[in-house]
Amino acid sequence: MASTEDRLRKLISENLEVDGQPISADLDFSTRLIDLGVSSMDLVSFADVIQDEFNVKFTPEHCDELQSLSAVVEYVDANAA
C-alpha cells in the first residue's frame, strides 16, 4: 500500500489548482499550501477530501494548526482509523 505521503501527493495533484494549473505532486512537504496560492476555501474542501480518503476528522482548528503538509501527514498517520 502507498504511504500516506504518496497518497496525499496524488490527492493534491488531482484536487488542487493554483491559477487554473494543477499543483505538482513533487512539491516540498515543508511548504504550506496557502503559500503556494491555494485559497482558504479550497483548503477547506481539500480537508474534506483528506477526511474521506484517510477516515480522519478535521476541525477548523486543525486546518489552522496543521501548517505544513508534513504536519498533515503526521496527523493522518496518528489519527487514521
N, CA, C and O atoms as CSV, one atom per row, in Angstrom:
chain,resi,resn,atom,element,x,y,z
A,1,MET,N,N,0.841,-1.182,0.000
A,1,MET,CA,C,0.000,0.000,0.000
A,1,MET,C,C,0.885,1.245,0.000
A,1,MET,O,O,1.950,1.264,0.617
A,2,ALA,N,N,0.431,2.273,-0.695
A,2,ALA,CA,C,1.177,3.521,-0.784
A,2,ALA,C,C,1.236,4.205,0.583
A,2,ALA,O,O,0.327,4.072,1.402
A,3,SER,N,N,2.314,4.930,0.803
A,3,SER,CA,C,2.464,5.655,2.065
A,3,SER,C,C,1.467,6.815,2.125
A,3,SER,O,O,0.899,7.219,1.110
A,4,THR,N,N,1.272,7.329,3.313
A,4,THR,CA,C,0.386,8.484,3.485
A,4,THR,C,C,0.867,9.640,2.625
A,4,THR,O,O,0.061,10.310,1.979
A,5,GLU,N,N,2.162,9.879,2.609
A,5,GLU,CA,C,2.703,10.979,1.813
A,5,GLU,C,C,2.418,10.774,0.330
A,5,GLU,O,O,2.011,11.712,-0.356
A,6,ASP,N,N,2.625,9.556,-0.173
A,6,ASP,CA,C,2.354,9.281,-1.586
A,6,ASP,C,C,0.878,9.470,-1.915
A,6,ASP,O,O,0.535,10.042,-2.950
A,7,ARG,N,N,0.021,8.995,-1.048
A,7,ARG,CA,C,-1.422,9.150,-1.269
A,7,ARG,C,C,-1.820,10.619,-1.231
A,7,ARG,O,O,-2.654,11.060,-2.022
A,8,LEU,N,N,-1.226,11.376,-0.315
A,8,LEU,CA,C,-1.525,12.798,-0.215
A,8,LEU,C,C,-1.022,13.550,-1.449
A,8,LEU,O,O,-1.700,14.450,-1.944
A,9,ARG,N,N,0.144,13.190,-1.939
A,9,ARG,CA,C,0.669,13.803,-3.170
A,9,ARG,C,C,-0.313,13.597,-4.327
A,9,ARG,O,O,-0.585,14.522,-5.093
A,10,LYS,N,N,-0.836,12.387,-4.442
A,10,LYS,CA,C,-1.791,12.084,-5.515
A,10,LYS,C,C,-3.061,12.916,-5.350
A,10,LYS,O,O,-3.575,13.468,-6.323
A,11,LEU,N,N,-3.565,13.007,-4.125
A,11,LEU,CA,C,-4.769,13.802,-3.872
A,11,LEU,C,C,-4.544,15.276,-4.207
A,11,LEU,O,O,-5.428,15.933,-4.757
A,12,ILE,N,N,-3.380,15.786,-3.880
A,12,ILE,CA,C,-3.067,17.186,-4.181
A,12,ILE,C,C,-3.089,17.413,-5.685
A,12,ILE,O,O,-3.723,18.353,-6.165
A,13,SER,N,N,-2.398,16.555,-6.431
A,13,SER,CA,C,-2.327,16.752,-7.880
A,13,SER,C,C,-3.688,16.577,-8.552
A,13,SER,O,O,-3.933,17.164,-9.606
A,14,GLU,N,N,-4.571,15.778,-7.958
A,14,GLU,CA,C,-5.893,15.538,-8.541
A,14,GLU,C,C,-6.935,16.567,-8.114
A,14,GLU,O,O,-7.934,16.747,-8.811
A,15,ASN,N,N,-6.727,17.246,-6.982
A,15,ASN,CA,C,-7.791,18.066,-6.408
A,15,ASN,C,C,-7.484,19.545,-6.230
A,15,ASN,O,O,-8.402,20.333,-6.004
A,16,LEU,N,N,-6.234,19.940,-6.323
A,16,LEU,CA,C,-5.903,21.342,-6.059
A,16,LEU,C,C,-5.273,22.006,-7.278
A,16,LEU,O,O,-4.488,21.400,-8.007
A,17,GLU,N,N,-5.643,23.272,-7.476
A,17,GLU,CA,C,-5.090,24.076,-8.554
A,17,GLU,C,C,-4.738,25.462,-8.032
A,17,GLU,O,O,-5.305,25.945,-7.052
A,18,VAL,N,N,-3.789,26.084,-8.714
A,18,VAL,CA,C,-3.474,27.486,-8.485
A,18,VAL,C,C,-3.476,28.147,-9.859
A,18,VAL,O,O,-2.750,27.729,-10.760
A,19,ASP,N,N,-4.283,29.160,-10.005
A,19,ASP,CA,C,-4.426,29.862,-11.286
A,19,ASP,C,C,-4.766,28.904,-12.426
A,19,ASP,O,O,-4.261,29.050,-13.539
A,20,GLY,N,N,-5.617,27.933,-12.143
A,20,GLY,CA,C,-6.076,27.001,-13.162
A,20,GLY,C,C,-5.099,25.893,-13.502
A,20,GLY,O,O,-5.369,25.082,-14.389
A,21,GLN,N,N,-3.976,25.845,-12.816
A,21,GLN,CA,C,-2.963,24.819,-13.072
A,21,GLN,C,C,-2.870,23.876,-11.881
A,21,GLN,O,O,-2.839,24.328,-10.737
A,22,PRO,N,N,-2.824,22.554,-12.137
A,22,PRO,CA,C,-2.694,21.622,-11.012
A,22,PRO,C,C,-1.367,21.824,-10.289
A,22,PRO,O,O,-0.371,22.238,-10.882
A,23,ILE,N,N,-1.379,21.526,-9.012
A,23,ILE,CA,C,-0.158,21.602,-8.213
A,23,ILE,C,C,0.632,20.319,-8.435
A,23,ILE,O,O,0.077,19.221,-8.391
A,24,SER,N,N,1.903,20.463,-8.668
A,24,SER,CA,C,2.766,19.312,-8.908
A,24,SER,C,C,2.838,18.408,-7.686
A,24,SER,O,O,2.876,18.881,-6.550
A,25,ALA,N,N,2.855,17.112,-7.931
A,25,ALA,CA,C,2.987,16.145,-6.846
A,25,ALA,C,C,4.404,16.142,-6.272
A,25,ALA,O,O,4.652,15.512,-5.245
A,26,ASP,N,N,5.332,16.840,-6.925
A,26,ASP,CA,C,6.732,16.871,-6.487
A,26,ASP,C,C,7.019,17.938,-5.440
A,26,ASP,O,O,8.180,18.177,-5.111
A,27,LEU,N,N,5.984,18.582,-4.911
A,27,LEU,CA,C,6.225,19.698,-4.007
A,27,LEU,C,C,6.867,19.270,-2.694
A,27,LEU,O,O,6.755,18.124,-2.258
A,28,ASP,N,N,7.541,20.236,-2.085
A,28,ASP,CA,C,8.217,20.043,-0.800
A,28,ASP,C,C,7.168,20.031,0.309
A,28,ASP,O,O,6.376,20.967,0.420
A,29,PHE,N,N,7.155,18.988,1.124
A,29,PHE,CA,C,6.122,18.848,2.146
A,29,PHE,C,C,6.331,19.758,3.349
A,29,PHE,O,O,5.503,19.762,4.261
A,30,SER,N,N,7.415,20.528,3.376
A,30,SER,CA,C,7.547,21.534,4.428
A,30,SER,C,C,6.820,22.819,4.024
A,30,SER,O,O,6.702,23.750,4.820
A,31,THR,N,N,6.341,22.859,2.791
A,31,THR,CA,C,5.619,24.012,2.260
A,31,THR,C,C,4.173,24.016,2.728
A,31,THR,O,O,3.557,22.963,2.893
A,32,ARG,N,N,3.640,25.212,2.939
A,32,ARG,CA,C,2.222,25.357,3.250
A,32,ARG,C,C,1.474,25.569,1.940
A,32,ARG,O,O,1.925,26.332,1.086
A,33,LEU,N,N,0.335,24.899,1.776
A,33,LEU,CA,C,-0.440,25.053,0.549
A,33,LEU,C,C,-0.867,26.499,0.339
A,33,LEU,O,O,-0.913,26.974,-0.796
A,34,ILE,N,N,-1.176,27.191,1.410
A,34,ILE,CA,C,-1.601,28.586,1.284
A,34,ILE,C,C,-0.470,29.440,0.715
A,34,ILE,O,O,-0.727,30.419,0.014
A,35,ASP,N,N,0.793,29.073,1.012
A,35,ASP,CA,C,1.938,29.796,0.463
A,35,ASP,C,C,2.104,29.544,-1.029
A,35,ASP,O,O,2.739,30.336,-1.726
A,36,LEU,N,N,1.540,28.452,-1.520
A,36,LEU,CA,C,1.580,28.155,-2.951
A,36,LEU,C,C,0.481,28.890,-3.712
A,36,LEU,O,O,0.472,28.905,-4.943
A,37,GLY,N,N,-0.440,29.496,-2.974
A,37,GLY,CA,C,-1.524,30.228,-3.613
A,37,GLY,C,C,-2.869,29.536,-3.567
A,37,GLY,O,O,-3.822,29.994,-4.198
A,38,VAL,N,N,-2.964,28.436,-2.828
A,38,VAL,CA,C,-4.242,27.740,-2.680
A,38,VAL,C,C,-5.140,28.581,-1.777
A,38,VAL,O,O,-4.713,29.023,-0.711
A,39,SER,N,N,-6.377,28.802,-2.202
A,39,SER,CA,C,-7.292,29.637,-1.420
A,39,SER,C,C,-7.747,28.917,-0.155
A,39,SER,O,O,-7.699,27.690,-0.068
A,40,SER,N,N,-8.185,29.696,0.813
A,40,SER,CA,C,-8.673,29.100,2.059
A,40,SER,C,C,-9.914,28.251,1.807
A,40,SER,O,O,-10.109,27.238,2.479
A,41,MET,N,N,-10.745,28.638,0.864
A,41,MET,CA,C,-11.932,27.832,0.521
A,41,MET,C,C,-11.513,26.480,-0.061
A,41,MET,O,O,-12.096,25.448,0.270
A,42,ASP,N,N,-10.503,26.493,-0.925
A,42,ASP,CA,C,-10.006,25.238,-1.489
A,42,ASP,C,C,-9.370,24.367,-0.414
A,42,ASP,O,O,-9.469,23.142,-0.474
A,43,LEU,N,N,-8.719,24.985,0.567
A,43,LEU,CA,C,-8.130,24.212,1.663
A,43,LEU,C,C,-9.204,23.498,2.474
A,43,LEU,O,O,-9.027,22.345,2.866
A,44,VAL,N,N,-10.312,24.181,2.725
A,44,VAL,CA,C,-11.410,23.559,3.465
A,44,VAL,C,C,-11.979,22.388,2.666
A,44,VAL,O,O,-12.247,21.325,3.227
A,45,SER,N,N,-12.163,22.579,1.368
A,45,SER,CA,C,-12.657,21.491,0.513
A,45,SER,C,C,-11.663,20.335,0.482
A,45,SER,O,O,-12.056,19.168,0.495
A,46,PHE,N,N,-10.375,20.666,0.440
A,46,PHE,CA,C,-9.355,19.621,0.411
A,46,PHE,C,C,-9.318,18.852,1.725
A,46,PHE,O,O,-9.043,17.652,1.730
A,47,ALA,N,N,-9.589,19.521,2.828
A,47,ALA,CA,C,-9.673,18.820,4.117
A,47,ALA,C,C,-10.764,17.757,4.067
A,47,ALA,O,O,-10.605,16.678,4.639
A,48,ASP,N,N,-11.874,18.053,3.385
A,48,ASP,CA,C,-12.941,17.056,3.222
A,48,ASP,C,C,-12.453,15.855,2.417
A,48,ASP,O,O,-12.790,14.713,2.730
A,49,VAL,N,N,-11.663,16.114,1.385
A,49,VAL,CA,C,-11.101,15.031,0.568
A,49,VAL,C,C,-10.200,14.151,1.427
A,49,VAL,O,O,-10.264,12.924,1.348
A,50,ILE,N,N,-9.359,14.779,2.248
A,50,ILE,CA,C,-8.456,14.029,3.125
A,50,ILE,C,C,-9.257,13.203,4.133
A,50,ILE,O,O,-8.933,12.043,4.390
A,51,GLN,N,N,-10.294,13.798,4.696
A,51,GLN,CA,C,-11.143,13.064,5.648
A,51,GLN,C,C,-11.707,11.807,5.011
A,51,GLN,O,O,-11.688,10.735,5.616
A,52,ASP,N,N,-12.209,11.938,3.789
A,52,ASP,CA,C,-12.801,10.791,3.097
A,52,ASP,C,C,-11.757,9.732,2.754
A,52,ASP,O,O,-12.003,8.536,2.913
A,53,GLU,N,N,-10.608,10.170,2.289
A,53,GLU,CA,C,-9.558,9.235,1.861
A,53,GLU,C,C,-8.957,8.461,3.032
A,53,GLU,O,O,-8.705,7.261,2.925
A,54,PHE,N,N,-8.728,9.152,4.151
A,54,PHE,CA,C,-7.996,8.549,5.261
A,54,PHE,C,C,-8.861,8.231,6.474
A,54,PHE,O,O,-8.370,7.691,7.466
A,55,ASN,N,N,-10.131,8.560,6.398
A,55,ASN,CA,C,-11.055,8.318,7.509
A,55,ASN,C,C,-10.562,8.983,8.800
A,55,ASN,O,O,-10.482,8.358,9.858
A,56,VAL,N,N,-10.238,10.269,8.670
A,56,VAL,CA,C,-9.850,11.087,9.819
A,56,VAL,C,C,-10.790,12.279,9.899
A,56,VAL,O,O,-11.481,12.599,8.931
A,57,LYS,N,N,-10.816,12.926,11.037
A,57,LYS,CA,C,-11.676,14.086,11.257
A,57,LYS,C,C,-10.823,15.341,11.344
A,57,LYS,O,O,-9.829,15.375,12.070
A,58,PHE,N,N,-11.212,16.374,10.600
A,58,PHE,CA,C,-10.572,17.678,10.673
A,58,PHE,C,C,-11.582,18.695,11.174
A,58,PHE,O,O,-12.713,18.749,10.692
A,59,THR,N,N,-11.171,19.491,12.134
A,59,THR,CA,C,-11.982,20.622,12.584
A,59,THR,C,C,-11.381,21.887,11.956
A,59,THR,O,O,-10.272,21.839,11.425
A,60,PRO,N,N,-12.088,22.998,12.008
A,60,PRO,CA,C,-11.484,24.249,11.513
A,60,PRO,C,C,-10.165,24.571,12.224
A,60,PRO,O,O,-9.249,25.131,11.622
A,61,GLU,N,N,-10.079,24.216,13.496
A,61,GLU,CA,C,-8.837,24.459,14.237
A,61,GLU,C,C,-7.682,23.647,13.656
A,61,GLU,O,O,-6.554,24.134,13.580
A,62,HIS,N,N,-7.964,22.408,13.245
A,62,HIS,CA,C,-6.916,21.594,12.632
A,62,HIS,C,C,-6.397,22.264,11.366
A,62,HIS,O,O,-5.192,22.272,11.112
A,63,CYS,N,N,-7.296,22.818,10.579
A,63,CYS,CA,C,-6.880,23.479,9.340
A,63,CYS,C,C,-5.921,24.627,9.640
A,63,CYS,O,O,-4.992,24.871,8.869
A,64,ASP,N,N,-6.132,25.331,10.744
A,64,ASP,CA,C,-5.235,26.418,11.132
A,64,ASP,C,C,-3.929,25.898,11.721
A,64,ASP,O,O,-2.863,26.461,11.472
A,65,GLU,N,N,-4.012,24.823,12.501
A,65,GLU,CA,C,-2.845,24.305,13.219
A,65,GLU,C,C,-1.897,23.518,12.323
A,65,GLU,O,O,-0.682,23.581,12.507
A,66,LEU,N,N,-2.427,22.788,11.371
A,66,LEU,CA,C,-1.601,21.937,10.521
A,66,LEU,C,C,-1.052,22.776,9.375
A,66,LEU,O,O,-1.605,22.794,8.276
A,67,GLN,N,N,0.038,23.464,9.650
A,67,GLN,CA,C,0.566,24.459,8.725
A,67,GLN,C,C,1.244,23.858,7.494
A,67,GLN,O,O,1.093,24.383,6.391
A,68,SER,N,N,1.980,22.779,7.668
A,68,SER,CA,C,2.712,22.204,6.539
A,68,SER,C,C,2.104,20.862,6.147
A,68,SER,O,O,1.365,20.244,6.913
A,69,LEU,N,N,2.430,20.439,4.957
A,69,LEU,CA,C,1.949,19.137,4.502
A,69,LEU,C,C,2.557,18.007,5.321
A,69,LEU,O,O,1.911,16.981,5.531
A,70,SER,N,N,3.782,18.180,5.783
A,70,SER,CA,C,4.376,17.143,6.632
A,70,SER,C,C,3.606,17.023,7.943
A,70,SER,O,O,3.480,15.923,8.482
A,71,ALA,N,N,3.087,18.138,8.466
A,71,ALA,CA,C,2.256,18.091,9.678
A,71,ALA,C,C,0.944,17.362,9.404
A,71,ALA,O,O,0.437,16.650,10.271
A,72,VAL,N,N,0.394,17.536,8.205
A,72,VAL,CA,C,-0.826,16.813,7.833
A,72,VAL,C,C,-0.546,15.314,7.787
A,72,VAL,O,O,-1.352,14.518,8.270
A,73,VAL,N,N,0.584,14.924,7.212
A,73,VAL,CA,C,0.955,13.503,7.150
A,73,VAL,C,C,1.063,12.932,8.558
A,73,VAL,O,O,0.541,11.850,8.827
A,74,GLU,N,N,1.731,13.645,9.455
A,74,GLU,CA,C,1.877,13.177,10.840
A,74,GLU,C,C,0.515,13.031,11.511
A,74,GLU,O,O,0.271,12.049,12.211
A,75,TYR,N,N,-0.373,14.000,11.301
A,75,TYR,CA,C,-1.709,13.951,11.898
A,75,TYR,C,C,-2.493,12.755,11.360
A,75,TYR,O,O,-3.115,12.020,12.127
A,76,VAL,N,N,-2.462,12.565,10.055
A,76,VAL,CA,C,-3.195,11.443,9.448
A,76,VAL,C,C,-2.649,10.124,9.971
A,76,VAL,O,O,-3.422,9.244,10.352
A,77,ASP,N,N,-1.331,9.972,9.995
A,77,ASP,CA,C,-0.737,8.720,10.479
A,77,ASP,C,C,-1.116,8.440,11.931
A,77,ASP,O,O,-1.298,7.284,12.314
A,78,ALA,N,N,-1.234,9.479,12.730
A,78,ALA,CA,C,-1.565,9.303,14.146
A,78,ALA,C,C,-3.055,9.081,14.386
A,78,ALA,O,O,-3.434,8.516,15.412
A,79,ASN,N,N,-3.913,9.521,13.448
A,79,ASN,CA,C,-5.351,9.512,13.714
A,79,ASN,C,C,-6.202,8.701,12.744
A,79,ASN,O,O,-7.416,8.615,12.927
A,80,ALA,N,N,-5.608,8.112,11.733
A,80,ALA,CA,C,-6.396,7.337,10.764
A,80,ALA,C,C,-6.998,6.116,11.437
A,80,ALA,O,O,-6.360,5.451,12.253
A,81,ALA,N,N,-8.244,5.839,11.073
A,81,ALA,CA,C,-8.956,4.700,11.683
A,81,ALA,C,C,-8.526,3.389,11.077
A,81,ALA,O,O,-9.022,2.334,11.472
